[in-house]
């Protein structure tokens, strides 16, 4: 069950001793995974509360805490934006709610970002470059996922197999995605540190400046194209080109030539991941929404060709600057079906079967038996299916009566919030004992 902002304000008072909320309002977040609120305390300081809705979301928040702790002051000082600071945490049953010091700026919709000044596009590109230029040791020291290009490609193929078993994805999209994932030339890139969950809700903007980046739950070493997926999905090519130009100028390593193709693939495939997540959660509304978006995408690809993803065209089709249309009729050698294999099956020659003879079975030393590696989706790289929701803990009574936060912060409170980059110790309180 969702927690209302006033309930989150009460939880925050248990997580941060001495916090006295005087106003509260809801905050934009992923509604399937988190409940969020903004608080204003008696000293005019703002706070953000994020409460997970299930165990997988709680694990992501705990991972984010490890990530933020890995960002030493020296690393933070080199970034062109601010990062969150965890002020306190409280465990409710098996779920952990976190309270963060508020950062200056506000979220903007994709439409507002793309309609903004050219300087804002340059700021987004600069922020992306700074993230992708972070040292790999930051991820490895925190024991976070790290993937080579081929490992990442194979992981995507495994996810495609899982999505195909639902029987709810149009065959033309399955063929289009499988062809792109098997196109090895598309996956030649230098792995970098990747935010992993970058989109408009995790960018805080003030005027034409990106003031902060939030949502560090999926940090990893992988494909930098994943952080461009939300931009490509906006279909605002001028904005995407401006961001890419700034990104290329500010990166130490030049981006590979197929970065935007893989970003387009990631944006499309996110719909299949959303469908799988909805089915696992038993959310009929979520499944219906995913099916509708997939059908719309398939119709758009059929009519207009979609965005270019594969370097090589599908068999039987000529290259097209507008992209590749997945048309089953143009490839007699391929029959689309809901089941998609991770790799093409090799030809098999069946030899005649000789007369059966019985021989003793030799003993096998199990210590030398090679067990094939099974690819298991990583909850920190992809949003794993949400497990059954645990029993709801007893509600926490609010510590104070609170009202709504004023629309505009005072200059003094904004300045104090921007300057607060301390890493306060976590104070974990079991509210069931109070």
C-alpha positions in Angstrom: 0.0 0.0 0.0 1.2 3.5 -0.9 2.4 5.8 1.9 1.0 9.3 1.8 3.4 12.3 2.1 2.4 12.9 5.7 3.2 9.3 6.6 6.7 9.7 5.0 7.1 12.9 7.1 6.5 10.9 10.3 9.0 8.2 9.1 11.6 10.9 8.5 11.4 12.1 12.1 12.5 8.6 13.2 15.3 8.4 10.6 16.8 11.9 11.4 16.8 12.8 15.1 15.8 16.4 15.7 14.0 16.8 12.4 10.8 18.8 12.8 8.8 18.9 9.6 6.5 21.9 9.1 5.4 21.3 5.5 5.3 18.4 3.1 4.5 17.7 -0.5 4.7 14.7 -2.9 7.8 14.3 -5.1 8.2 12.9 -8.6 9.5 9.3 -8.6 9.0 5.9 -10.1 5.5 5.1 -8.8 5.9 1.3 -9.3 8.9 1.2 -7.0 9.0 4.2 -4.6 6.9 6.6 -2.6 8.6 10.0 -2.3 8.0 13.3 -0.5 9.7 16.6 0.1 9.9 18.1 3.6 10.4 21.6 5.0 11.7 21.6 8.6 11.4 24.3 11.2 14.8 25.8 10.2 13.7 26.3 6.6 15.8 23.4 5.3 14.4 20.9 2.8 14.7 17.1 2.8 13.8 14.3 0.4 12.3 11.0 1.6 12.3 7.8 -0.6 10.4 4.8 0.6 10.5 1.5 -1.3 7.3 -0.3 -2.2 8.8 -3.8 -2.4 12.0 -5.7 -1.4 13.7 -5.3 -4.8 13.3 -1.5 -4.6 14.6 -1.5 -1.1 17.7 -3.4 -2.2 18.2 -0.7 -4.9 18.1 2.1 -2.3 20.6 0.2 -0.1 22.9 -0.1 -3.2 22.6 3.6 -3.8 23.7 4.2 -0.2 26.9 2.2 -1.0 27.4 4.1 -4.2 27.1 7.5 -2.6 29.4 6.5 0.2 32.0 5.5 -2.5 32.0 9.0 -3.9 34.7 10.6 -1.8 34.8 14.4 -1.3 37.7 14.6 -3.8 35.6 12.9 -6.5 32.5 14.9 -5.8 34.5 18.1 -6.1 35.5 17.2 -9.7 31.9 16.7 -10.9 30.0 19.6 -12.5 26.9 18.8 -10.5 26.0 18.0 -6.9 25.1 14.6 -5.6 22.7 13.5 -2.8 23.8 12.9 0.8 22.1 10.4 2.9 21.1 11.9 6.2 19.4 9.0 7.8 17.6 5.7 7.4 14.9 3.7 9.1 13.8 0.1 8.6 10.1 -0.7 8.4 9.8 -4.5 8.5 12.1 -5.7 5.6 12.1 -2.4 3.8 14.5 0.5 4.4 13.4 4.2 3.9 16.1 6.8 3.3 16.1 10.5 4.0 18.4 12.7 1.9 19.6 16.3 2.3 17.7 18.3 -0.4 19.5 19.6 -3.4 18.9 22.8 -5.3 17.0 22.7 -8.5 13.8 21.0 -9.8 12.9 18.3 -12.2 11.6 19.2 -15.7 9.6 17.1 -18.2 11.3 15.9 -21.4 9.2 18.5 -23.3 10.5 21.3 -21.0 14.1 20.1 -21.4 14.0 19.8 -25.1 12.3 23.2 -25.4 14.9 24.9 -23.2 17.9 27.0 -24.2 20.9 25.6 -26.1 23.0 26.0 -22.9 20.8 23.5 -21.1 21.5 20.8 -23.8 25.2 21.5 -23.4 24.9 21.1 -19.6 23.2 17.7 -20.0 26.0 16.6 -22.3 28.7 17.8 -19.9 27.0 15.9 -17.0 26.9 12.7 -19.1 30.5 13.0 -20.0 31.5 13.5 -16.4 29.7 10.4 -15.3 31.2 8.2 -18.1 34.7 9.5 -17.3 34.5 8.4 -13.6 37.3 6.0 -12.7 36.4 2.3 -13.0 37.8 1.7 -9.6 34.8 3.6 -8.1 32.6 0.7 -9.3 34.9 -2.2 -8.7 35.8 -1.1 -5.2 32.1 -1.0 -4.3 31.6 -4.5 -5.7 29.1 -3.3 -8.3 28.5 -5.0 -11.7 31.0 -4.8 -14.5 30.4 -6.0 -18.1 32.5 -6.3 -21.2 30.7 -5.5 -24.5 30.1 -9.2 -25.3 28.9 -10.0 -21.8 26.5 -7.1 -22.0 25.2 -8.2 -25.4 24.7 -11.7 -24.2 22.8 -10.5 -21.2 20.4 -8.6 -23.5 19.9 -11.7 -25.6 19.0 -13.6 -22.4 16.5 -10.9 -21.5 15.0 -11.1 -25.0 14.5 -14.9 -24.6 12.7 -14.2 -21.3 10.5 -11.5 -22.8 9.6 -13.7 -25.8 8.2 -16.4 -23.6 5.4 -14.1 -22.6 3.8 -14.4 -26.1 2.7 -10.7 -25.8 5.4 -9.1 -27.9 4.8 -8.5 -31.7 6.9 -10.9 -33.8 8.3 -8.1 -35.9 9.8 -6.4 -32.8 11.3 -9.7 -31.7 13.0 -10.2 -35.0 14.2 -6.6 -35.1 15.7 -6.7 -31.7 17.2 -10.2 -32.1 18.9 -9.1 -35.3 20.4 -6.0 -33.7 21.6 -8.0 -30.6 23.3 -10.6 -32.9 24.9 -7.8 -35.0 28.4 -8.0 -33.4 29.6 -4.9 -35.2 27.0 -2.9 -33.3 28.5 -3.8 -29.9 32.1 -2.6 -30.3 32.5 0.1 -27.6 34.7 0.9 -24.7 32.9 0.1 -21.4 32.6 3.1 -19.0 31.0 3.9 -15.7 27.2 4.2 -16.4 24.5 5.8 -14.2 22.1 3.1 -15.3 18.8 4.9 -14.5 19.3 8.3 -16.1 16.1 10.1 -17.2 14.5 13.5 -16.7 13.3 12.8 -13.1 16.9 12.2 -12.0 18.1 15.6 -13.3 17.7 18.7 -11.2 17.7 21.9 -13.2 17.9 25.6 -12.3 17.5 27.8 -15.3 19.9 26.6 -17.9 22.1 24.7 -15.4 22.0 21.0 -14.4 22.5 21.5 -10.6 22.4 17.8 -9.4 22.0 14.2 -10.6 20.0 11.8 -8.4 18.8 8.2 -8.5 22.2 6.4 -8.2 20.7 2.9 -7.7 22.1 1.1 -10.9 25.7 2.3 -11.2 27.8 -0.1 -13.1 30.5 -0.5 -15.8 28.8 -1.2 -19.1 27.4 0.4 -22.2 27.4 4.3 -22.1 24.5 4.2 -24.7 22.1 3.2 -21.9 22.3 6.7 -20.4 21.2 8.1 -23.8 18.1 6.0 -24.2 15.7 8.5 -22.6 17.0 11.2 -24.9 16.6 9.1 -28.1 13.1 8.2 -27.0 12.2 11.9 -26.9 12.3 12.0 -30.7 13.8 15.6 -30.5 16.7 15.1 -32.8 18.1 18.7 -32.6 18.2 18.4 -28.8 19.9 14.9 -29.0 22.5 16.2 -31.5 23.3 19.2 -29.2 23.7 16.9 -26.2 25.9 14.5 -28.2 28.1 17.4 -29.5 28.7 18.6 -25.9 29.2 15.1 -24.7 31.8 14.3 -27.4 33.6 17.6 -26.7 33.9 17.0 -22.9 34.7 13.2 -22.9 38.3 12.1 -22.5 37.6 9.1 -24.9 35.7 9.7 -28.1 32.3 7.9 -28.2 31.9 5.0 -30.6 30.0 5.6 -33.9 27.1 3.3 -33.0 26.3 4.8 -29.6 22.9 6.3 -30.6 21.9 3.1 -32.4 22.3 1.1 -29.2 20.5 3.9 -27.3 17.5 3.5 -29.7 17.6 -0.3 -29.1 17.7 0.3 -25.3 14.8 2.7 -25.5 12.6 0.2 -27.5 13.6 -2.8 -25.5 12.7 -1.0 -22.2 9.0 -1.6 -23.2 9.6 -5.4 -23.2 11.4 -5.1 -19.8 8.4 -3.2 -18.5 6.0 -5.9 -19.7 8.0 -8.7 -18.0 8.1 -6.7 -14.8 4.3 -6.1 -14.9 3.6 -9.8 -15.5 5.9 -10.9 -12.6 4.2 -8.4 -10.3 0.7 -9.5 -11.4 -0.2 -5.9 -12.3 -2.8 -6.2 -15.0 -2.9 -2.4 -15.6 0.9 -2.3 -16.0 0.8 -5.3 -18.5 -2.0 -3.7 -20.5 -0.1 -0.4 -20.7 3.1 -2.2 -21.9 1.1 -4.2 -24.5 -0.4 -1.0 -25.9 2.9 0.7 -26.2 4.5 -2.4 -27.8 1.7 -2.5 -30.4 2.1 1.2 -31.1 5.8 0.8 -31.6 5.4 -2.2 -33.9 2.9 -0.2 -36.0 5.3 2.7 -36.2 8.2 0.5 -37.2 6.0 -1.2 -39.8 4.8 2.1 -41.3 7.9 4.4 -41.0 10.8 2.0 -40.4 11.6 3.2 -36.8 14.9 4.5 -35.6 18.0 2.9 -37.1 19.4 0.2 -34.8 21.1 -2.6 -36.7 24.3 -1.8 -38.7 23.5 -4.7 -41.1 20.0 -4.8 -42.6 17.7 -7.7 -42.0 18.1 -10.5 -44.6 16.3 -9.7 -47.8 16.1 -6.0 -47.1 18.1 -3.1 -48.4 19.8 -0.6 -46.1 17.7 2.4 -45.2 18.7 5.6 -43.5 15.4 5.7 -41.7 16.1 2.4 -40.0 15.3 -1.3 -40.5 11.7 -2.5 -40.8 11.1 -5.9 -39.3 9.0 -7.6 -42.0 8.7 -11.3 -41.7 7.7 -11.7 -45.3 10.9 -10.3 -46.6 13.0 -13.1 -45.0 11.8 -16.6 -46.0 14.6 -18.1 -44.0 13.2 -16.7 -40.7 9.9 -17.4 -39.2 9.0 -15.0 -36.4 7.5 -16.6 -33.3 7.1 -15.7 -29.6 10.1 -17.8 -28.8 13.4 -16.3 -29.7 16.7 -18.2 -29.3 19.8 -16.5 -27.9 21.9 -17.5 -30.9 21.2 -19.3 -34.3 21.2 -23.0 -34.0 24.1 -24.8 -35.8 23.3 -27.3 -38.5 23.1 -30.9 -37.1 24.0 -34.0 -39.1 22.3 -37.2 -37.8 24.4 -40.3 -38.4 22.9 -43.8 -38.7 22.3 -45.4 -35.4 24.3 -48.6 -35.0 23.2 -51.7 -33.2 22.9 -51.1 -29.5 25.6 -52.6 -27.3 25.8 -52.4 -23.5 29.0 -51.2 -22.0 29.9 -50.3 -18.4 29.5 -46.7 -17.4 32.9 -45.2 -16.5 33.3 -43.5 -13.2 33.2 -39.7 -13.3 35.2 -37.4 -11.0 32.7 -34.6 -10.3 35.5 -32.3 -9.4 36.4 -32.0 -13.1 33.0 -31.8 -14.5 32.5 -28.4 -16.2 29.1 -26.9 -15.5 27.9 -24.4 -18.1 27.5 -20.8 -16.8 24.0 -19.7 -16.5 23.3 -16.0 -17.0 21.3 -14.6 -14.2 19.8 -11.1 -14.5 21.4 -8.7 -12.0 18.9 -6.8 -9.9 21.2 -3.8 -9.9 21.5 -3.7 -13.7 17.9 -4.3 -14.5 14.8 -4.0 -12.6 14.1 -7.5 -11.5 10.5 -8.7 -11.1 9.1 -7.5 -7.8 8.6 -10.2 -5.2 5.4 -10.6 -3.2 4.8 -7.6 -1.1 5.6 -8.1 2.6 3.1 -7.6 5.4 2.5 -3.9 6.0 4.1 -2.7 9.2 2.2 -0.8 11.8 1.8 2.8 10.7 4.0 5.4 12.3 2.2 8.2 13.9 3.3 11.6 12.6 5.5 13.5 15.0 4.0 16.9 14.1 1.2 18.4 12.2 2.5 19.5 8.8 1.2 21.5 5.9 2.2 21.8 2.2 5.6 23.2 1.1 5.5 26.7 -0.4 6.0 26.6 -4.2 9.1 28.7 -4.2 12.0 28.2 -1.6 13.6 31.1 0.1 17.0 32.1 -1.2 18.5 31.4 2.2 17.2 27.8 2.4 18.3 27.1 -1.2 21.8 28.3 -0.5 22.0 26.2 2.6 20.8 23.1 0.7 23.3 23.6 -2.1 26.1 23.9 0.4 25.2 20.8 2.4 27.5 18.0 1.0 28.4 16.5 4.3 28.2 12.7 4.7 26.4 12.3 8.0 26.4 9.0 9.7 23.4 6.8 9.1 21.1 6.5 12.1 19.0 3.4 11.7 16.0 3.2 14.0 13.5 0.3 14.4 10.3 2.2 14.7 8.5 -0.8 16.1 10.3 -0.2 19.4 8.9 3.3 19.7 
